[in-house]
Amino acid sequence: MVKNGQKKYKRYKNKFSAFIFNKRFIYRVLHFLKVSGPGFIVMIADMDAGSITTAGVSGAQWGYKLILLQVLLIPILYLVQSMTSRLACITRKGHGELIREYYGNGWATFATVTLFFVVFSALITEFSGIAASGEIFNIPKIYSVGISFLILMFVVFTSGYKKAENIAFIFALIGFVFIPAAIFAKPDYHEMIFKGLLGSQPVFNKDYAWLIAANVGAVVMPWMIYYQQSATVDKNLCKKDIKLAEADTLVGSIATQVLMIAVIVMTAATLYKNGIKPSTAKAIGISLMPLAGRYAGLLFAIGLYSSSLLAAFVVSMAFTWAAGETWGYKHSLNHNFKEAKPFYLTYIALIFISAALVLIPGIPLVTIMVDVEVFNGFILPVVLGFLIILAGNKKVLGEYVYPKWQLSLVSLLGAVMVILGIITALPKNFL
């Protein structure tokens, strides 16, 4: 029996070794690493200051209940964002440029101007998250916001898209500190499974329903669609990269929801257990320290900072690319400042003005965060509508055009996201 077991072990070991060291497998892994970036980065950026606050409040108020929802949101994220990577790989054009080419300058301008309002308000939210991450440890926001402004300037002046993407990758990976922070909180894994994933859902409770709306309404942002398509073009991906680009999107979709779950677990295991219900990211971080330890609070602050910084880069680049695509000037990070002055000046203006506004004493940051959700709710139909139309146009995608059933499904899910996003701006009594 022992000899037979050893033979089986050696056989499986040899098969595994042959698979791992297979030249084709190694080539596919290296090719995936080369292609990955736009999908993964935009998905982690979706875990921004607003999403972190929503996840933290979800765990603090309802324990592990909303973990199931985060799992169910993965396919929605993937379905919508994978369309952008396919459009970019086939056409080699950004979202704004495709709208202008197929539907005219008027519609392209309308879509880009409406995007501006979402982007500008979202940037204020991200800089608010940056400020909050420092204030958890009594660092004045003028320092955290000022240093972040300089970092964001450095990212785009690093001579090319690839270097900027590598820095963005670092921001994205730092965000995974939420996972050890959740472990430091010592969660009850039995409750996570049987009260979270498999437990009953109090969907008829108005407070719980409001948090469902907040989580679903913020799952896809208009700037995500613009960023991923433009970044895929700037990265020079093409038709042969479609499958790996979509795999990059899938990995990112799973990763961002795992991070959302980590924040829920962290606050459920500490704040919920002690009846503490904070409403801001700063309050969550401060409340965590006496319950889960200083390290958990530190990791939360680091995760909040890196996620907000990454989102600030992605959000600002989404509009900067879109403006160049819509109004026809050079719009690539592979151009230097002299070659693409309007492109770089647009980026600088967005970052500078939004950072400066956050430093104004007494600015109502919580109100602005709510307004971001309102803007998303009203503007997402415009951006998502064009995405669906383009993805279903055979002149645009040819043999890679999406089938009607898939477009109908995305339309339905998009309508749900829009409705729930708008509901979060209404009084809770409305529910």
Stockholm file with secondary structure:
# STOCKHOLM 1.0

chainA/1-431         MVKNGQKKYKRYKNKFSAFIFNKRFIYRVLHFLKVSGPGFIVMIADMDAGSITTAGVSGAQWGYKLILLQVLLIPILYLVQSMTSRLACITRKGHGELIREYYGNGWATFATVTLFFVVFSALITEFSGIAASGEIFNIPKIYSVGISFLILMFVVFTSGYKKAENIAFIFALIGFVFIPAAIFAKPDYHEMIFKGLLGSQPVFNKDYAWLIAANVGAVVMPWMIYYQQSATVDKNLCKKDIKLAEADTLVGSIATQVLMIAVIVMTAATLYKNGIKPSTAKAIGISLMPLAGRYAGLLFAIGLYSSSLLAAFVVSMAFTWAAGETWGYKHSLNHNFKEAKPFYLTYIALIFISAALVLIPGIPLVTIMVDVEVFNGFILPVVLGFLIILAGNKKVLGEYVYPKWQLSLVSLLGAVMVILGIITALPKNFL
#=GR chainA/1-431 SS CHHHHHHHHHHHHHHHHHHHTCHHHHHHHHHHHHHCSHHHHHHHHTSCHHHHHHHHHHHHHHTTTTHHHHHHTHHHHHHHHHHHHHHHHHHCCCHHHHHHHHHCHHHHHHHHHHHHHHHHHHHHHHHHHHHHHHHTTTCCHHHHHHHHHHHHHHHHTSSSHHHHHHHHHHHHHHGGGHHHHHHHTCCCHHHIIIIIISSCCCTTSHHHHHHHHHHHHTSSCHHHHHHHHHHHHHTTCCGGGHHHHHHHHHHHHHHHHHHHHHHHHHHIIIIITTTCCCCSHHHHHHHHHHHHCHHHHHHHHHHHHHHHHHHHHHHHHHHHHHHHHHHTSCCCTTSCTTTCHHHHHHHHHHHHHHHHHHTSTTCCHHHHHHHHHHHHHHHHHHHHHHHHHHHTCHHHHGGGCCCHHHHHHHHHHHHHHHHHHHHTTSCGGGC
#=GC SS_cons         CHHHHHHHHHHHHHHHHHHHTCHHHHHHHHHHHHHCSHHHHHHHHTSCHHHHHHHHHHHHHHTTTTHHHHHHTHHHHHHHHHHHHHHHHHHCCCHHHHHHHHHCHHHHHHHHHHHHHHHHHHHHHHHHHHHHHHHTTTCCHHHHHHHHHHHHHHHHTSSSHHHHHHHHHHHHHHGGGHHHHHHHTCCCHHHIIIIIISSCCCTTSHHHHHHHHHHHHTSSCHHHHHHHHHHHHHTTCCGGGHHHHHHHHHHHHHHHHHHHHHHHHHHIIIIITTTCCCCSHHHHHHHHHHHHCHHHHHHHHHHHHHHHHHHHHHHHHHHHHHHHHHHTSCCCTTSCTTTCHHHHHHHHHHHHHHHHHHTSTTCCHHHHHHHHHHHHHHHHHHHHHHHHHHHTCHHHHGGGCCCHHHHHHHHHHHHHHHHHHHHTTSCGGGC
//
